[in-house]
Amino acid sequence: MIFKVNYQETKLRNPKREDTQALYLEAGSAVEARELVEQNTPYNIELVQKIDGKYLEYEQNSPDFKLVEFN
């Protein structure tokens, strides 16, 4: 499954909508996706959302779409 993770780059500042970024990753569940990001980045996670169907097609057409892989 593909997940979209909305995040802020740091946990030290209050979140601002304008600074929200997204990454995409493959994981077995939303919980697993959150754990992967928490273990491998300093990001403040706002939302983990499963994407599929037409929404996934739409996101894949974005120039920013790239699956992130953590070791």
C-alpha positions as CSV (number, residue, x, y, z in Angstrom):
1,M,0.0,0.0,0.0
2,I,1.1,3.5,-0.7
3,F,0.8,6.2,2.0
4,K,1.1,10.0,1.9
5,V,2.7,11.4,5.0
6,N,2.2,15.1,5.7
7,Y,4.8,16.6,8.0
8,Q,6.7,19.6,9.3
9,E,10.5,19.4,9.1
10,T,11.1,20.0,12.8
11,K,9.4,19.3,16.1
12,L,10.9,22.4,17.6
13,R,8.5,25.0,16.1
14,N,4.8,25.3,16.1
15,P,3.3,23.8,12.8
16,K,2.4,26.2,10.1
17,R,0.2,25.1,7.2
18,E,2.4,26.9,4.7
19,D,5.4,24.8,5.8
20,T,3.6,21.4,5.5
21,Q,5.4,19.0,3.2
22,A,4.6,15.5,2.0
23,L,6.4,12.3,1.3
24,Y,5.2,9.0,-0.2
25,L,6.1,5.5,1.0
26,E,5.1,1.9,0.7
27,A,4.2,0.1,3.9
28,G,1.8,-2.6,5.2
29,S,-0.3,-0.2,7.3
30,A,-0.6,3.4,8.4
31,V,1.0,2.5,11.7
32,E,4.0,0.9,10.0
33,A,4.3,4.0,7.8
34,R,4.3,6.3,10.8
35,E,6.9,4.2,12.6
36,L,9.2,4.2,9.5
37,V,9.1,8.0,9.3
38,E,9.5,8.5,13.1
39,Q,12.5,6.1,13.2
40,N,14.3,7.6,10.2
41,T,13.6,11.3,10.3
42,P,13.3,14.2,12.8
43,Y,9.9,15.2,11.2
44,N,6.8,16.2,13.1
45,I,4.1,14.0,11.4
46,E,0.7,15.6,10.9
47,L,-1.2,13.0,8.9
48,V,-0.6,9.5,7.4
49,Q,-3.1,8.7,4.7
50,K,-3.5,5.7,2.5
51,I,-3.8,6.6,-1.2
52,D,-5.1,4.4,-3.9
53,G,-7.3,4.4,-7.0
54,K,-7.9,7.8,-8.7
55,Y,-6.3,9.7,-5.8
56,L,-3.1,7.7,-6.3
57,E,-3.2,8.3,-10.1
58,Y,-3.6,12.0,-9.4
59,E,-0.6,12.1,-7.0
60,Q,1.6,10.0,-9.4
61,N,1.1,12.7,-12.0
62,S,2.5,15.3,-9.7
63,P,6.2,16.2,-10.3
64,D,6.8,15.9,-6.6
65,F,5.7,12.3,-6.4
66,K,8.6,10.0,-5.5
67,L,8.5,6.9,-3.2
68,V,10.8,7.2,-0.3
69,E,12.7,4.1,0.9
70,F,14.2,3.8,4.3
71,N,17.0,1.3,5.0
